């Protein structure tokens, strides 16, 4: 990419799917987007992943007719808003995961497994209990607690409403508590 290319030419090439134009944009904004993500997430690896995912999605989904950037300022604004929203979504998803982990209520008599063998036995008992749940409850529970998906993401996968997902997960938790209580105590 020549140094003398102007913004309008660059944006026109980007709309045409020119990889060199995309590479120029990537080289120009990569560090700035990483720093922006890092300032919000406070984690280097997560900031790198979010910035990288933004560029991957930008290239695969947004190049061409969808992008009507008339200036580099509009492009920069789009990239900033995109990275900010992705960081906010990640923060919300992490908060949801933490909240779910705190919601798991262990009986007072529960003791932490002392060995890997005990832990593996508990995992096996949990798998058996999950497999005995109705199919929709099992799927909702696995997506929520094993894959750490949000209700909205689960609803999309299960093709149902978020309220139904909430009820399925709650029912699964009740059934699992009852089932594991019988096995463990």
Backbone torsions as a table, in degrees:
resi	resn	phi	psi	omega
1	UNK	NA	124.4	-177.4
2	UNK	-74.4	150.1	-178.5
3	UNK	-70.8	-20.2	-175.6
4	UNK	-86.2	-2.3	-179.3
5	UNK	-66.0	136.6	-180.0
6	UNK	-93.3	170.2	-176.4
7	UNK	-58.8	-42.5	-177.9
8	UNK	-62.3	-42.5	178.6
9	UNK	-65.1	-42.6	179.7
10	UNK	-60.7	-46.2	-179.5
11	UNK	-67.0	-35.8	176.9
12	UNK	-65.3	-42.4	178.4
13	UNK	-64.8	-39.4	178.2
14	UNK	-61.1	-44.4	178.6
15	UNK	-61.5	-29.3	179.0
16	UNK	-83.3	0.8	178.3
17	UNK	81.4	23.9	-179.8
18	UNK	-72.1	118.3	-178.6
19	UNK	-64.1	-36.1	179.3
20	UNK	-64.6	-36.6	177.2
21	UNK	-66.5	-43.3	177.0
22	UNK	-61.9	-43.3	179.5
23	UNK	-59.6	-40.5	178.5
24	UNK	-63.0	-43.8	178.2
25	UNK	-64.3	-43.4	177.8
26	UNK	-58.3	-49.8	-179.3
27	UNK	-63.0	-35.3	-177.3
28	UNK	-73.1	-41.1	-170.6
29	UNK	-108.6	-7.6	-175.1
30	UNK	-55.3	-53.6	-176.2
31	UNK	-65.3	-42.0	-179.7
32	UNK	-61.2	-42.9	179.2
33	UNK	-68.0	-37.9	176.8
34	UNK	-61.4	-47.3	-179.6
35	UNK	-61.9	-41.2	177.9
36	UNK	-61.2	-46.5	179.4
37	UNK	-64.9	-42.2	-179.2
38	UNK	-62.8	-38.2	-179.4
39	UNK	-63.5	-26.0	179.7
40	UNK	-92.4	-40.3	-172.7
41	UNK	-91.5	-24.8	-179.2
42	UNK	59.5	30.5	178.7
43	UNK	-145.1	120.5	-175.7
44	UNK	-60.2	-48.8	-177.0
45	UNK	-62.5	-46.4	179.5
46	UNK	-63.3	-39.6	179.5
47	UNK	-63.7	-42.6	178.0
48	UNK	-63.1	-43.4	-179.4
49	UNK	-63.8	-43.7	-178.9
50	UNK	-64.6	-43.6	179.6
51	UNK	-65.1	-43.6	179.7
52	UNK	-62.6	-44.9	178.9
53	UNK	-61.9	-36.2	177.7
54	UNK	-61.3	-46.4	-179.7
55	UNK	-66.3	-38.2	178.1
56	UNK	-62.0	-49.3	179.0
57	UNK	-64.4	-39.0	179.7
58	UNK	-60.0	-44.5	-179.4
59	UNK	-69.1	-45.3	-174.5
60	UNK	-77.7	-34.0	-172.0
61	UNK	-108.3	-31.9	-166.8
62	UNK	-105.8	-7.7	-178.8
63	UNK	-76.2	145.6	176.9
64	UNK	105.2	-142.7	-172.8
65	UNK	-63.0	-24.7	-178.8
66	UNK	-67.1	-27.6	-177.3
67	UNK	-95.0	114.1	177.6
68	UNK	-116.9	52.0	179.2
69	UNK	-77.7	127.6	179.7
70	UNK	-98.0	-10.9	179.6
71	UNK	-154.2	164.0	177.5
72	UNK	-66.9	-26.4	177.7
73	UNK	-64.9	-39.9	177.2
74	UNK	-66.0	-40.7	177.3
75	UNK	-62.6	-46.3	-179.3
76	UNK	-63.0	-40.1	178.1
77	UNK	-63.3	-44.0	177.2
78	UNK	-59.5	-46.7	-179.2
79	UNK	-63.2	-41.9	179.7
80	UNK	-63.4	-48.1	-179.7
81	UNK	-62.4	-39.1	179.5
82	UNK	-64.4	-45.6	-178.1
83	UNK	-68.7	-39.0	178.6
84	UNK	-62.2	-45.9	-179.3
85	UNK	-65.0	-39.3	178.0
86	UNK	-64.1	-39.9	178.2
87	UNK	-66.2	-43.5	178.8
88	UNK	-62.9	-39.4	177.0
89	UNK	-64.0	-40.8	179.4
90	UNK	-65.3	-43.1	178.5
91	UNK	-61.2	-44.8	179.1
92	UNK	-63.6	-41.7	180.0
93	UNK	-64.4	-41.8	178.0
94	UNK	-64.8	-38.0	178.4
95	UNK	-65.7	-39.1	177.6
96	UNK	-62.8	-44.0	179.8
97	UNK	-61.5	-45.1	179.6
98	UNK	-63.0	-42.4	179.0
99	UNK	-61.9	-42.9	179.3
100	UNK	-62.8	-41.3	179.9
101	UNK	-64.1	-36.4	178.7
102	UNK	-71.6	-25.1	-179.3
103	UNK	-74.0	-20.1	179.6
104	UNK	-70.4	111.3	-176.2
105	UNK	-97.5	120.8	177.7
106	UNK	-98.2	141.6	177.2
107	UNK	-61.3	154.1	-179.1
108	UNK	-60.8	-30.6	-177.7
109	UNK	-79.0	-4.4	-177.2
110	UNK	-71.1	136.9	174.3
111	UNK	-121.7	147.1	-179.4
112	UNK	-68.0	135.9	179.3
113	UNK	-57.1	135.3	-176.8
114	UNK	-87.0	-18.9	-176.6
115	UNK	-136.5	165.5	177.2
116	UNK	-63.1	-36.2	-179.9
117	UNK	-61.7	-46.9	178.1
118	UNK	-61.0	-42.2	-179.8
119	UNK	-63.2	-43.1	178.6
120	UNK	-64.1	-36.9	177.3
121	UNK	-64.3	-41.5	178.0
122	UNK	-63.6	-41.8	178.0
123	UNK	-61.7	-41.1	179.4
124	UNK	-64.1	-42.9	178.3
125	UNK	-62.8	-40.6	178.4
126	UNK	-64.0	-43.7	178.9
127	UNK	-60.4	-41.2	178.2
128	UNK	-62.9	-45.4	-179.6
129	UNK	-63.0	-41.7	179.3
130	UNK	-64.6	-40.8	-178.8
131	UNK	-66.7	-18.9	179.4
132	UNK	-88.4	-7.2	177.1
133	UNK	-73.0	156.6	170.7
134	UNK	-57.6	150.9	-172.5
135	UNK	-54.2	-45.7	-177.6
136	UNK	-67.2	-39.8	177.8
137	UNK	-65.7	-42.6	179.7
138	UNK	-60.7	-46.2	179.8
139	UNK	-62.9	-46.4	-179.6
140	UNK	-61.0	-43.8	179.5
141	UNK	-63.3	-47.6	-178.5
142	UNK	-61.1	-43.7	-179.9
143	UNK	-65.3	-38.3	-177.8
144	UNK	-75.3	-48.1	-170.2
145	UNK	-100.9	-22.7	179.5
146	UNK	-101.0	-32.9	179.2
147	UNK	-104.8	-3.4	175.0
148	UNK	55.8	42.3	178.3
149	UNK	-88.3	153.2	177.1
150	UNK	-79.4	165.5	177.5
151	UNK	-57.9	-40.0	-179.5
152	UNK	-62.3	-44.1	179.5
153	UNK	-65.7	-40.6	179.6
154	UNK	-65.0	-42.8	179.2
155	UNK	-59.3	-38.9	178.8
156	UNK	-66.2	-43.1	-180.0
157	UNK	-65.4	-43.1	-175.7
158	UNK	-86.6	-5.9	-178.6
159	UNK	54.3	55.2	179.3
160	UNK	-146.0	-176.5	-179.3
161	UNK	-86.2	160.3	177.9
162	UNK	-64.8	-34.0	178.6
163	UNK	-64.7	-39.8	177.4
164	UNK	-64.8	-40.4	177.3
165	UNK	-60.9	-44.8	179.2
166	UNK	-56.6	-46.0	-179.4
167	UNK	-67.2	-40.1	179.9
168	UNK	-63.1	-44.9	-179.5
169	UNK	-66.2	-42.6	178.7
170	UNK	-62.1	-43.1	177.7
171	UNK	-63.6	-41.1	178.9
172	UNK	-62.9	-43.1	179.4
173	UNK	-62.0	-44.0	178.6
174	UNK	-60.7	-46.2	-178.3
175	UNK	-65.1	-40.6	-179.6
176	UNK	-67.6	-40.7	177.4
177	UNK	-59.6	-46.6	-178.8
178	UNK	-64.0	-44.5	-178.2
179	UNK	-64.7	-45.6	-177.6
180	UNK	-73.6	-29.0	177.2
181	UNK	-61.5	-41.4	179.2
182	UNK	-64.6	-40.0	-175.3
183	UNK	-77.5	-39.8	-171.4
184	UNK	-89.0	-23.1	-172.5
185	UNK	-126.7	NA	NA
